[in-house]
Amino acid sequence: MPAATASKAPPAQHQPTSRTGRRNARARLARASLLVPAAVVALPLLVIILIQGFRLVTHAENLIQPGSENLWVGLGNFRRAFTDPTLLSSIRVTVIYTVAGVALEMIIGVGIALLLNGRIPGKGVLRALILIPMVLTPVVAGLMWRLLLDPTSGFINYLLGAVGLGSDHAFLADPHTALPAVILVEVWQNTPFVVIIVLAGLESLDPAPFEAAQLDGASGWRLIRHVTLPMLAPVLSIVVMLRVIDSVKTFAIINAMTQGGPGTSTLAISNYVYRVGFQTFDIGYSTTLGFLVSLAMLVLLFPTATRLMGLRIRKGRR
């Protein structure tokens, strides 16, 4: 009997079904639907704010000058801003305040986080204590340090006098020391934020690269420099971006300690916008200043934000 050469059908290949695609589409739709309530509220408000902002920056509106809301100036507020010496001074103060403050916060914060990530006694208590400056409101922190730095009854001058360095230093009344003083208060209050975020990043790192580096003989500073910090780079970038944004728009600490003085030595851009808008009531010009600050921040931080988003997208595709 001839053997029947029954040709077997090739094994069916598992074609990617559309079921997974539909499931992913439904998940994306569900996530997007969560944004709808916020968008319904936020988008109309955003449109209203943009329209009102455009009206203000093109008019010389002053709250104590009736009829000024109808005085069209076009780009006059922008020309005034580019020739305003006080604005240039406040930009310089803001840049110094931000660069010095963020740099010190990152150096001190990363150092403390690395220390708390190790095996030290009382680590839980130290983690709790490090949060104390951050839970204070900026106004309370500013007023507290204003009292501590008082030239007649401040505790800082008492300590300096006890070690023979004089006890009548008017730190906040001297243009040479007022800005460093408010920068130190900024660092004191916001370094705990850096510690918390960096510490969380350290605890989430994959231990495998550290074990491999230790097998190769790396330890101490070499391990931190070549393994820890590169792996923490995305976290550090986010922390720097958040701290820069917060430092540029700082207001309460400076207003509580010096109100921008002496002179304009500590007058940051946010304090200047407040002074123009709520002391001279020049709403049109203060709105223009706020718009320029927001635009500058967007231009400066957009590359960092897009880079971080790109890293997140590539990581999600792996």
Backbone as numpy.savetxt, mean C-alpha at the origin, in Angstrom:
# Nx Ny Nz CAx CAy CAz Cx Cy Cz
-11.98 -75.50 -40.86 -12.84 -74.31 -40.86 -11.95 -73.08 -40.86
-12.11 -72.27 -41.89 -11.21 -71.12 -41.97 -11.46 -70.18 -40.80
-10.35 -69.76 -40.30 -10.46 -68.83 -39.17 -10.96 -67.49 -39.65
-12.00 -67.09 -39.02 -12.57 -65.79 -39.39 -11.68 -64.68 -38.87
-11.26 -63.90 -39.80 -10.40 -62.78 -39.42 -11.27 -61.59 -39.07
-11.81 -61.70 -37.88 -12.68 -60.60 -37.43 -11.81 -59.45 -37.01
-11.92 -58.41 -37.72 -11.09 -57.23 -37.40 -11.71 -56.51 -36.21
-10.89 -56.40 -35.23 -11.36 -55.70 -34.03 -11.29 -54.20 -34.24
-12.29 -53.58 -33.76 -12.29 -52.11 -33.86 -11.24 -51.54 -32.93
-10.52 -50.54 -33.38 -9.50 -49.93 -32.51 -10.14 -49.39 -31.24
-9.40 -49.47 -30.15 -9.97 -48.98 -28.88 -10.41 -47.55 -29.01
-11.55 -47.33 -28.47 -12.10 -45.97 -28.57 -11.23 -45.00 -27.80
-10.86 -43.92 -28.46 -10.07 -42.89 -27.79 -11.01 -41.98 -27.01
-10.55 -41.67 -25.86 -11.36 -40.82 -24.99 -11.24 -39.37 -25.46
-12.22 -38.97 -26.22 -12.22 -37.59 -26.70 -12.63 -36.66 -25.56
-12.02 -35.51 -25.50 -12.43 -34.57 -24.46 -13.87 -34.16 -24.67
-14.66 -34.46 -23.73 -16.09 -34.15 -23.84 -16.32 -32.70 -23.49
-17.48 -32.28 -23.87 -17.85 -30.89 -23.58 -18.42 -30.74 -22.18
-18.52 -31.90 -21.46 -19.09 -31.81 -20.13 -18.21 -30.98 -19.20
-16.90 -31.20 -19.28 -15.99 -30.42 -18.43 -16.04 -28.95 -18.79
-16.11 -28.70 -20.12 -16.18 -27.29 -20.54 -17.44 -26.62 -20.03
-18.56 -27.35 -20.10 -19.80 -26.77 -19.59 -19.73 -26.54 -18.08
-19.09 -27.50 -17.38 -18.97 -27.34 -15.93 -18.12 -26.11 -15.60
-17.02 -25.92 -16.32 -16.17 -24.76 -16.08 -16.89 -23.46 -16.41
-17.68 -23.51 -17.51 -18.43 -22.31 -17.89 -19.45 -21.95 -16.82
-20.11 -22.97 -16.27 -21.09 -22.69 -15.21 -20.40 -22.14 -13.96
-19.21 -22.67 -13.66 -18.49 -22.17 -12.49 -18.08 -20.71 -12.69
-17.60 -20.39 -13.91 -17.23 -19.00 -14.18 -18.44 -18.08 -14.13
-19.57 -18.57 -14.65 -20.79 -17.77 -14.60 -21.26 -17.55 -13.17
-21.11 -18.59 -12.33 -21.50 -18.44 -10.93 -20.62 -17.42 -10.22
-19.32 -17.48 -10.51 -18.43 -16.49 -9.89 -18.75 -15.08 -10.37
-19.01 -14.96 -11.66 -19.32 -13.63 -12.19 -20.63 -13.09 -11.62
-21.59 -13.98 -11.39 -22.89 -13.53 -10.87 -22.75 -12.94 -9.47
-21.73 -13.36 -8.74 -21.52 -12.81 -7.40 -21.13 -11.33 -7.45
-20.60 -10.90 -8.59 -20.19 -9.51 -8.73 -21.33 -8.59 -9.13
-22.44 -9.18 -9.57 -23.54 -8.37 -10.10 -24.09 -7.40 -9.06
-24.41 -7.83 -7.81 -24.96 -6.86 -6.85 -24.02 -5.68 -6.60
-22.72 -5.98 -6.45 -21.77 -4.89 -6.24 -21.67 -3.99 -7.46
-21.70 -4.60 -8.65 -21.60 -3.80 -9.87 -22.81 -2.90 -10.05
-23.99 -3.41 -9.69 -25.21 -2.62 -9.82 -25.13 -1.36 -8.95
-24.50 -1.48 -7.79 -24.38 -0.32 -6.89 -23.19 0.54 -7.28
-22.04 -0.09 -7.59 -20.81 0.65 -7.78 -20.74 1.39 -9.12
-21.20 0.76 -10.20 -21.06 1.38 -11.52 -21.82 2.71 -11.65
-23.09 2.78 -11.22 -23.76 4.10 -11.29 -23.05 5.15 -10.44
-22.59 4.75 -9.25 -21.87 5.71 -8.41 -20.59 6.17 -9.09
-19.89 5.22 -9.74 -18.66 5.58 -10.44 -18.93 6.57 -11.57
-20.00 6.33 -12.31 -20.35 7.25 -13.40 -20.67 8.64 -12.85
-21.45 8.68 -11.76 -21.80 9.97 -11.15 -20.55 10.70 -10.66
-19.64 9.94 -10.02 -18.41 10.56 -9.51 -17.56 11.10 -10.65
-17.46 10.35 -11.74 -16.66 10.81 -12.89 -17.26 12.08 -13.51
-18.58 12.10 -13.65 -19.23 13.28 -14.22 -19.04 14.50 -13.31
-19.26 14.29 -12.00 -19.09 15.38 -11.06 -17.64 15.82 -11.00
-16.70 14.85 -11.04 -15.29 15.19 -11.03 -14.89 16.00 -12.25
-15.40 15.62 -13.42 -15.10 16.39 -14.64 -15.62 17.82 -14.53
-16.80 17.95 -13.94 -17.35 19.31 -13.77 -16.50 20.15 -12.85
-16.02 19.54 -11.76 -15.25 20.29 -10.78 -13.88 20.70 -11.32
-13.19 19.80 -12.02 -11.84 20.13 -12.49 -11.86 21.16 -13.60
-12.99 21.38 -14.21 -13.08 22.37 -15.29 -13.76 23.67 -14.84
-14.02 23.77 -13.54 -14.64 24.98 -13.00 -13.83 25.46 -11.79
-13.89 26.74 -11.54 -13.19 27.33 -10.40 -14.15 27.43 -9.22
-14.72 26.31 -8.82 -15.74 26.33 -7.76 -15.10 26.50 -6.40
-15.61 27.45 -5.64 -15.19 27.69 -4.27 -16.43 27.79 -3.41
-16.45 27.03 -2.31 -17.66 26.93 -1.50 -18.05 28.23 -0.82
-17.12 29.17 -0.67 -17.43 30.43 -0.01 -17.56 31.57 -1.01
-17.60 31.22 -2.30 -17.79 32.23 -3.34 -19.02 31.86 -4.16
-20.17 32.40 -3.84 -21.41 32.06 -4.58 -21.26 32.36 -6.07
-21.74 31.46 -6.87 -21.67 31.62 -8.32 -20.42 31.07 -8.95
-19.42 30.70 -8.13 -18.17 30.20 -8.70 -18.34 28.83 -9.35
-19.41 28.11 -9.00 -19.62 26.80 -9.61 -19.91 26.89 -11.10
-20.26 28.09 -11.57 -20.53 28.28 -12.99 -19.36 28.92 -13.73
-18.25 29.12 -13.04 -17.10 29.78 -13.66 -16.22 28.73 -14.36
-16.36 28.64 -15.67 -15.62 27.66 -16.47 -14.17 28.12 -16.63
-13.22 27.21 -16.33 -11.80 27.53 -16.51 -11.10 26.55 -17.43
-11.80 25.54 -17.90 -11.18 24.58 -18.82 -10.03 23.84 -18.16
-8.85 23.98 -18.72 -7.65 23.35 -18.17 -6.90 24.27 -17.22
-7.55 25.32 -16.79 -6.87 26.28 -15.92 -6.41 25.68 -14.60
-7.19 24.78 -14.02 -6.78 24.14 -12.77 -5.53 23.28 -12.97
-5.42 22.64 -14.13 -4.23 21.82 -14.40 -3.01 22.72 -14.61
-3.17 23.84 -15.32 -2.04 24.77 -15.48 -1.61 25.33 -14.14
-2.57 25.59 -13.29 -2.24 26.10 -11.94 -1.47 25.06 -11.15
-1.85 23.79 -11.29 -1.17 22.73 -10.55 0.28 22.59 -10.98
0.54 22.69 -12.28 1.90 22.49 -12.78 2.83 23.65 -12.45
2.27 24.75 -11.99 3.10 25.90 -11.61 2.97 26.23 -10.12
2.39 25.34 -9.35 2.14 25.58 -7.93 3.37 25.13 -7.12
4.12 26.06 -6.51 5.31 25.65 -5.75 4.99 24.82 -4.52
3.84 25.07 -3.90 3.46 24.28 -2.73 3.17 22.83 -3.13
2.56 22.64 -4.30 2.32 21.29 -4.77 3.63 20.56 -5.03
4.59 21.24 -5.64 5.89 20.61 -5.88 6.57 20.23 -4.57
6.44 21.10 -3.56 7.02 20.79 -2.26 6.33 19.59 -1.62
4.99 19.52 -1.74 4.26 18.40 -1.15 4.58 17.09 -1.88
4.83 17.16 -3.18 5.23 15.95 -3.91 6.59 15.47 -3.42
7.51 16.39 -3.21 8.83 16.01 -2.69 8.71 15.36 -1.31
7.89 15.95 -0.44 7.69 15.39 0.90 7.07 13.99 0.79
6.08 13.84 -0.09 5.41 12.55 -0.23 6.36 11.48 -0.75
7.21 11.84 -1.71 8.17 10.87 -2.25 9.15 10.43 -1.17
9.68 11.39 -0.42 10.63 11.04 0.67 9.93 10.18 1.72
8.74 10.60 2.10 7.96 9.87 3.11 7.68 8.44 2.65
7.30 8.28 1.40 6.93 6.96 0.89 8.15 6.06 0.71
9.17 6.58 0.06 10.36 5.76 -0.23 11.06 5.35 1.06
11.29 6.32 1.95 11.98 6.00 3.20 11.12 5.09 4.08
9.84 5.42 4.18 8.97 4.61 5.04 8.80 3.19 4.56
8.52 3.01 3.28 8.31 1.66 2.75 9.61 0.85 2.81
10.74 1.49 2.50 12.01 0.77 2.55 12.31 0.27 3.96
12.12 1.13 4.96 12.36 0.71 6.34 11.36 -0.35 6.79
10.11 -0.20 6.40 9.10 -1.19 6.77 9.42 -2.57 6.18
9.88 -2.59 4.94 10.19 -3.86 4.30 11.41 -4.50 4.94
12.45 -3.73 5.18 13.68 -4.29 5.77 13.40 -4.82 7.17
12.76 -3.99 8.00 12.48 -4.40 9.39 11.43 -5.51 9.41
10.38 -5.36 8.60 9.29 -6.34 8.61 9.74 -7.71 8.15
10.53 -7.77 7.07 11.02 -9.06 6.59 11.95 -9.69 7.62
12.80 -8.85 8.24 13.70 -9.38 9.26 12.95 -9.98 10.44
11.93 -9.26 10.92 11.15 -9.78 12.05 10.40 -11.05 11.64
9.85 -11.06 10.43 9.11 -12.25 9.97 10.03 -13.46 9.89
11.25 -13.28 9.39 12.19 -14.39 9.34 12.53 -14.88 10.74
12.66 -13.94 11.67 12.95 -14.31 13.06 11.79 -15.09 13.68
10.57 -14.59 13.47 9.41 -15.26 14.06 9.09 -16.58 13.37
9.61 -16.77 12.17 9.37 -18.02 11.47 10.29 -19.14 11.96
11.31 -18.76 12.72 12.22 -19.76 13.25 11.75 -20.31 14.58
12.59 -21.09 15.17 12.26 -21.70 16.46 12.84 -20.84 17.58
11.99 -19.99 18.13 12.40 -19.14 19.24 11.38 -19.28 20.36
11.81 -19.17 21.60 10.85 -19.29 22.72 9.90 -18.09 22.76
8.68 -18.36 23.12 7.68 -17.29 23.23 7.25 -16.71 21.91
7.33 -17.51 20.85 7.01 -17.00 19.52 5.56 -16.54 19.42
4.64 -17.27 20.05 3.23 -16.88 20.00 2.97 -15.54 20.68
3.63 -15.31 21.82 3.47 -14.04 22.52 4.04 -12.90 21.70
5.20 -13.13 21.09 5.81 -12.08 20.27 4.95 -11.74 19.07
4.33 -12.74 18.48 3.45 -12.48 17.33 2.26 -11.61 17.74
1.76 -11.84 18.94 0.64 -11.03 19.42 1.08 -9.61 19.75
2.24 -9.46 20.38 2.72 -8.13 20.76 3.05 -7.28 19.55
3.53 -7.91 18.48 3.95 -7.15 17.31 2.76 -6.47 16.64
1.54 -6.93 16.95 0.35 -6.36 16.32 -0.15 -5.11 16.99
0.35 -4.80 18.18 -0.20 -3.70 18.96 -0.17 -2.37 18.20
0.96 -1.96 17.58 0.93 -0.67 16.86 -0.10 -0.62 15.75
-0.33 -1.73 15.09 -1.22 -1.74 13.94 -2.69 -1.58 14.33
-3.07 -2.01 15.54 -4.47 -1.93 15.93 -4.87 -0.52 16.36
-3.89 0.35 16.58 -4.20 1.74 16.90 -4.60 2.47 15.63
-5.55 3.37 15.74 -5.89 4.20 14.59 -4.74 5.19 14.34
-4.54 5.62 13.10 -3.44 6.56 12.82 -3.52 7.84 13.62
-4.75 8.32 13.88 -4.89 9.55 14.66 -4.38 9.34 16.08
-4.76 8.22 16.70 -4.30 7.92 18.06 -2.79 7.74 18.09
-2.25 7.04 17.10 -0.80 6.85 17.04 -0.08 8.18 16.89
-0.61 9.05 16.02 0.02 10.36 15.84 -0.02 11.21 17.08
-1.18 11.26 17.75 -1.29 12.05 18.98 -0.42 11.48 20.09
-0.34 10.15 20.20 0.49 9.53 21.22 1.96 9.91 21.03
2.45 9.81 19.80 3.84 10.15 19.54 4.09 11.65 19.62
3.08 12.44 19.36 3.22 13.89 19.56 3.48 14.21 21.02
2.78 13.50 21.91 3.03 13.69 23.34 4.39 13.15 23.75
4.78 12.01 23.20 6.08 11.43 23.54 7.23 12.32 23.09
7.04 13.06 21.98 8.11 13.91 21.43 8.01 15.35 21.90
7.11 15.63 22.82 6.95 17.00 23.32 8.27 17.49 23.94
8.69 18.73 23.62 10.00 19.20 24.11 10.06 19.46 25.61
8.91 19.63 26.27 8.95 19.96 27.70 8.57 18.77 28.58
7.60 17.96 28.14 7.14 16.87 28.99 7.16 15.52 28.30
7.77 15.43 27.14 7.78 14.18 26.39 8.75 13.17 26.97
8.39 11.89 26.89 9.22 10.83 27.44 10.51 10.65 26.64
10.47 10.92 25.34 11.67 10.78 24.52 12.74 11.76 24.97
12.35 13.00 25.22 13.32 13.99 25.71 13.81 13.65 27.10
12.94 13.04 27.90 13.38 12.61 29.23 14.49 11.56 29.12
14.31 10.60 28.21 15.34 9.58 28.02 16.63 10.17 27.48
16.51 11.11 26.54 17.71 11.73 25.99 18.44 12.54 27.07
17.67 13.22 27.91 18.30 13.96 28.99 18.97 13.05 30.00
18.40 11.86 30.22 18.98 10.92 31.18 20.34 10.41 30.73
20.56 10.37 29.42 21.86 9.88 28.91 22.76 11.03 28.48
22.39 12.26 28.83 23.24 13.41 28.57 23.17 13.98 27.17
22.07 13.74 26.46 21.94 14.26 25.09 20.99 15.44 25.00
20.66 16.03 26.13 19.75 17.17 26.12 18.30 16.74 26.24
17.50 17.63 26.82 16.10 17.24 27.08 15.11 18.27 26.55
15.53 19.09 25.59 14.62 20.12 25.08 14.58 20.13 23.55
14.63 18.95 22.96 14.61 18.85 21.50 13.17 19.00 21.00
12.94 20.04 20.20 11.60 20.26 19.61 11.56 19.55 18.26
11.42 18.24 18.31 11.51 17.44 17.09 10.49 17.86 16.04
9.26 18.11 16.47 8.19 18.40 15.52 8.14 19.87 15.13
8.91 20.72 15.77 8.95 22.14 15.42 10.18 22.49 14.60
11.07 21.54 14.41 12.30 21.76 13.65 12.11 21.18 12.24
12.25 21.99 11.19 12.07 21.46 9.82 13.02 20.32 9.47
14.16 20.23 10.16 15.13 19.18 9.86 14.78 17.84 10.51
13.98 17.86 11.57 13.66 16.61 12.27 12.18 16.24 12.22
11.33 17.16 11.77 9.89 16.87 11.77 9.56 15.74 10.80
10.10 15.79 9.58 9.78 14.74 8.61 10.35 13.39 9.03
11.61 13.29 9.47 12.07 11.99 9.98 11.22 11.47 11.13
10.71 12.37 11.98 9.89 11.93 13.11 8.59 11.29 12.64
7.91 11.92 11.68 6.65 11.33 11.22 6.90 10.06 10.40
8.05 9.99 9.73 8.39 8.76 9.01 8.59 7.61 9.98
9.26 7.87 11.09 9.48 6.82 12.09 8.16 6.34 12.70
7.22 7.25 12.90 5.91 6.84 13.42 5.18 6.00 12.38
5.28 6.38 11.12 4.68 5.59 10.03 5.27 4.18 10.02
6.58 4.09 10.16 7.25 2.77 10.17 6.81 1.97 11.38
6.77 2.62 12.53 6.38 1.94 13.77 4.99 1.33 13.66
4.06 2.07 13.05 2.68 1.58 13.02 2.44 0.55 11.93
3.12 0.64 10.81 2.77 -0.20 9.66 3.73 -1.36 9.41
4.84 -1.43 10.12 5.71 -2.59 9.99 5.00 -3.89 10.37
4.13 -3.91 11.40 3.41 -5.17 11.70 2.62 -5.72 10.52
2.09 -4.86 9.68 1.37 -5.35 8.49 2.31 -6.14 7.59
3.51 -5.61 7.38 4.49 -6.32 6.57 4.85 -7.65 7.22
5.02 -7.65 8.53 5.38 -8.88 9.25 4.31 -9.95 9.05
3.05 -9.57 9.17 1.96 -10.56 9.07 1.93 -11.19 7.68
1.99 -10.35 6.64 1.88 -10.87 5.28 3.10 -11.72 4.92
4.29 -11.23 5.26 5.50 -11.98 4.93 5.55 -13.28 5.72
5.13 -13.25 6.96 5.13 -14.46 7.77 4.17 -15.50 7.19
3.01 -15.05 6.73 2.08 -15.98 6.07 2.70 -16.55 4.81
3.41 -15.71 4.06 4.09 -16.21 2.86 5.16 -17.23 3.18
5.92 -16.98 4.24 6.97 -17.92 4.63 6.39 -19.28 5.01
5.29 -19.26 5.73 4.70 -20.52 6.19 4.05 -21.31 5.05
3.81 -20.66 3.91 3.18 -21.35 2.78 4.21 -21.83 1.74
5.49 -21.57 1.96 6.50 -21.96 0.98 6.71 -23.48 0.99
7.01 -24.00 -0.17 7.29 -25.42 -0.33 8.63 -25.74 0.34
8.69 -26.71 1.27 9.94 -27.01 1.97 10.97 -27.73 1.11
10.55 -28.28 -0.03 11.48 -29.08 -0.84 12.72 -28.28 -1.29
12.57 -27.06 -1.83 13.77 -26.32 -2.24 14.73 -26.04 -1.07
14.20 -25.84 0.13 15.05 -25.60 1.28 15.84 -26.86 1.64
15.17 -28.00 1.57 15.86 -29.25 1.88 16.95 -29.52 0.85
16.67 -29.25 -0.42 17.68 -29.46 -1.45 18.86 -28.50 -1.27
18.56 -27.23 -0.93 19.64 -26.26 -0.73 20.50 -26.62 0.48
19.86 -27.13 1.53 20.63 -27.54 2.71 21.51 -28.75 2.42
21.02 -29.65 1.55 21.87 -30.78 1.15 23.08 -30.32 0.36
22.93 -29.20 -0.36 24.05 -28.64 -1.12 24.96 -27.78 -0.25
24.64 -27.67 1.03 25.50 -26.92 1.95 25.09 -25.49 2.19
23.96 -25.06 1.66 23.52 -23.68 1.89 22.90 -23.55 3.27
23.18 -22.45 3.91 22.61 -22.20 5.23 22.70 -20.71 5.52
21.97 -20.29 6.54 22.05 -18.91 6.99 21.66 -17.91 5.91
22.51 -16.90 5.73 22.22 -15.82 4.80 22.14 -16.32 3.36
22.97 -17.28 2.99 22.92 -17.81 1.62 21.57 -18.46 1.33
21.03 -19.15 2.31 19.72 -19.79 2.14 18.63 -18.73 1.99
18.72 -17.67 2.80 17.72 -16.60 2.70 17.83 -15.88 1.37
19.05 -15.58 0.97 19.25 -14.78 -0.24 18.90 -15.53 -1.52
19.30 -16.79 -1.61 19.17 -17.53 -2.87 17.90 -18.41 -2.94
17.25 -18.65 -1.81 16.06 -19.52 -1.83 14.83 -18.78 -1.29
14.94 -18.28 -0.07 13.77 -17.70 0.58 13.27 -16.45 -0.14
14.14 -15.48 -0.35 13.71 -14.23 -0.95 13.20 -14.39 -2.39
13.88 -15.17 -3.25 13.30 -15.38 -4.59 11.92 -16.02 -4.56
11.71 -16.98 -3.66 10.40 -17.62 -3.58 9.34 -16.67 -3.01
9.78 -15.71 -2.22 8.86 -14.74 -1.62 8.61 -13.53 -2.52
9.27 -13.47 -3.67 9.20 -12.26 -4.51 7.77 -11.83 -4.83
6.86 -12.73 -5.22 5.48 -12.27 -5.48 4.81 -11.66 -4.25
5.02 -12.27 -3.10 4.43 -11.74 -1.86 5.02 -10.38 -1.54
6.34 -10.25 -1.67 6.99 -8.97 -1.38 6.52 -7.88 -2.34
6.30 -8.24 -3.60 5.82 -7.25 -4.57 4.45 -6.74 -4.19
3.58 -7.63 -3.75 2.24 -7.22 -3.34 2.31 -6.32 -2.11
3.16 -6.68 -1.15 3.27 -5.88 0.07 3.80 -4.49 -0.25
4.82 -4.42 -1.10 5.37 -3.12 -1.49 4.31 -2.27 -2.17
3.56 -2.87 -3.08 2.53 -2.12 -3.79 1.48 -1.59 -2.83
1.02 -2.42 -1.90 0.01 -1.98 -0.94 0.54 -0.90 -0.02
1.79 -1.04 0.41 2.36 -0.04 1.30 2.62 1.29 0.58
3.01 1.24 -0.69 3.20 2.47 -1.45 1.88 3.21 -1.59
0.82 2.48 -1.94 -0.50 3.10 -2.08 -0.92 3.75 -0.77
-0.76 3.03 0.32 -1.19 3.55 1.63 -0.33 4.75 2.06
0.98 4.71 1.77 1.85 5.81 2.18 1.60 7.07 1.38
1.33 6.91 0.09 1.08 8.10 -0.74 -0.18 8.82 -0.28
-1.19 8.07 0.12 -2.44 8.72 0.54 -2.50 8.93 2.05
-1.35 8.87 2.72 -1.35 9.07 4.17 -1.85 10.47 4.51
-2.54 10.57 5.61 -3.07 11.86 6.04 -3.10 12.00 7.56
-3.65 10.99 8.24 -3.98 11.14 9.66 -2.76 11.34 10.53
-1.69 10.56 10.31 -0.51 10.66 11.17 0.09 12.05 11.08
0.28 12.53 9.85 0.88 13.86 9.67 -0.04 14.93 10.21
-1.33 14.81 9.97 -2.25 15.84 10.45 -2.31 15.87 11.97
-2.20 14.71 12.61 -2.25 14.66 14.07 -0.96 15.16 14.70
0.17 14.96 14.03 1.46 15.31 14.63 1.91 16.72 14.29
1.81 17.13 13.04 2.38 18.42 12.63 1.43 19.28 11.81
0.34 18.72 11.30 -0.57 19.41 10.39 0.16 19.99 9.17
1.23 19.30 8.79 1.99 19.72 7.61 3.15 20.65 7.91
3.26 21.12 9.12 4.31 22.06 9.48 5.55 21.36 10.02
6.52 22.14 10.46 6.58 23.61 10.37 6.75 24.08 8.93
6.03 25.11 8.56 6.00 25.55 7.18 5.32 24.49 6.33
6.05 24.00 5.34 5.54 22.90 4.51 6.48 21.70 4.56
7.27 21.60 5.64 8.30 20.57 5.70 7.73 19.16 5.82
6.49 19.02 6.30 5.86 17.70 6.37 4.51 17.69 5.65
4.30 18.64 4.76 3.03 18.74 4.05 3.02 17.74 2.89
2.42 16.58 3.11 2.29 15.57 2.05 1.14 15.94 1.13
1.03 15.25 0.01 0.06 15.61 -1.01 -1.37 15.50 -0.49
-1.67 14.46 0.31 -3.02 14.31 0.84 -3.37 15.45 1.79
-2.40 15.87 2.60 -2.64 16.99 3.50 -2.83 18.29 2.74
-2.12 18.43 1.63 -2.28 19.64 0.82 -3.64 19.66 0.14
-4.08 18.52 -0.37 -5.41 18.44 -0.97 -6.48 18.79 0.07
-6.32 18.27 1.27 -7.27 18.59 2.35 -7.24 20.09 2.67
-6.04 20.65 2.74 -5.92 22.07 3.07 -6.60 22.94 2.01
-6.39 22.60 0.75 -6.99 23.39 -0.33 -8.51 23.22 -0.33
-8.97 21.99 -0.12 -10.40 21.73 -0.23 -11.21 22.14 0.98
-10.64 21.99 2.19 -11.46 22.17 3.39 -10.98 23.30 4.29
-9.93 24.01 3.88 -9.54 25.20 4.63 -9.70 26.46 3.78
-9.36 26.35 2.49 -9.64 27.47 1.58 -10.89 27.22 0.75
-11.45 26.01 0.84 -12.72 25.64 0.19 -12.65 25.76 -1.34
-11.44 25.61 -1.88 -11.26 25.65 -3.33 -11.48 24.23 -3.87
-12.74 23.85 -4.01 -13.09 22.48 -4.36 -12.63 22.11 -5.77
-12.72 23.04 -6.69 -12.31 22.74 -8.06 -10.84 22.39 -8.15
-9.99 23.17 -7.49 -8.56 22.91 -7.54 -8.18 21.66 -6.74
-8.83 21.45 -5.59 -8.51 20.26 -4.79 -8.92 18.99 -5.53
-10.02 19.03 -6.27 -10.42 17.87 -7.07 -9.39 17.60 -8.17
-8.87 18.65 -8.76 -7.84 18.50 -9.79 -6.59 17.85 -9.20
-6.20 18.27 -8.02 -5.02 17.67 -7.37 -5.26 16.20 -7.08
-6.44 15.86 -6.57 -6.75 14.46 -6.31 -6.73 13.63 -7.58
-7.24 14.19 -8.67 -7.22 13.47 -9.95 -5.79 13.22 -10.41
-4.92 14.22 -10.29 -3.54 14.05 -10.73 -2.80 13.01 -9.89
-3.07 13.00 -8.59 -2.44 12.01 -7.72 -2.90 10.61 -8.10
-4.20 10.44 -8.31 -4.73 9.12 -8.69 -4.14 8.66 -10.01
-4.03 9.57 -10.97 -3.46 9.22 -12.27 -2.01 8.81 -12.14
-1.25 9.55 -11.33 0.16 9.21 -11.14 0.32 7.84 -10.48
-0.52 7.55 -9.49 -0.46 6.25 -8.83 -0.80 5.12 -9.80
-1.79 5.35 -10.66 -2.18 4.33 -11.64 -1.04 4.05 -12.60
-0.39 5.09 -13.07 0.72 4.92 -14.02 1.89 4.20 -13.36
2.20 4.54 -12.10 3.35 3.96 -11.42 3.12 2.50 -11.05
1.91 2.16 -10.63 1.65 0.82 -10.11 1.09 -0.14 -11.14
0.67 0.37 -12.30 0.08 -0.51 -13.30 1.05 -1.61 -13.76
2.34 -1.30 -14.03 3.24 -2.39 -14.44 3.37 -3.49 -13.39
3.46 -3.10 -12.11 3.58 -4.11 -11.06 2.31 -4.95 -10.96
1.16 -4.29 -11.03 -0.10 -5.02 -10.93 -0.29 -6.00 -12.10
0.03 -5.56 -13.31 -0.11 -6.45 -14.47 0.87 -7.62 -14.39
2.06 -7.37 -13.89 3.03 -8.45 -13.75 2.54 -9.49 -12.75
1.99 -9.03 -11.63 1.47 -9.97 -10.64 0.28 -10.75 -11.18
-0.59 -10.09 -11.94 -1.72 -10.78 -12.53 -1.25 -11.82 -13.54
-0.20 -11.49 -14.30 0.35 -12.44 -15.25 0.92 -13.67 -14.57
1.62 -13.45 -13.43 2.15 -14.59 -12.68 1.02 -15.47 -12.16
-0.07 -14.85 -11.70 -1.19 -15.62 -11.17 -1.86 -16.43 -12.28
-2.02 -15.83 -13.46 -2.66 -16.53 -14.56 -1.81 -17.71 -15.02
-0.49 -17.49 -15.14 0.39 -18.59 -15.56 0.40 -19.71 -14.54
0.36 -19.33 -13.26 0.34 -20.35 -12.22 -0.95 -21.15 -12.27
-2.07 -20.48 -12.59 -3.34 -21.18 -12.66 -3.44 -22.13 -13.84
-2.66 -21.88 -14.88 -2.71 -22.73 -16.07 -1.85 -23.98 -15.94
-1.02 -24.03 -14.92 -0.13 -25.19 -14.77 -0.91 -26.42 -14.32
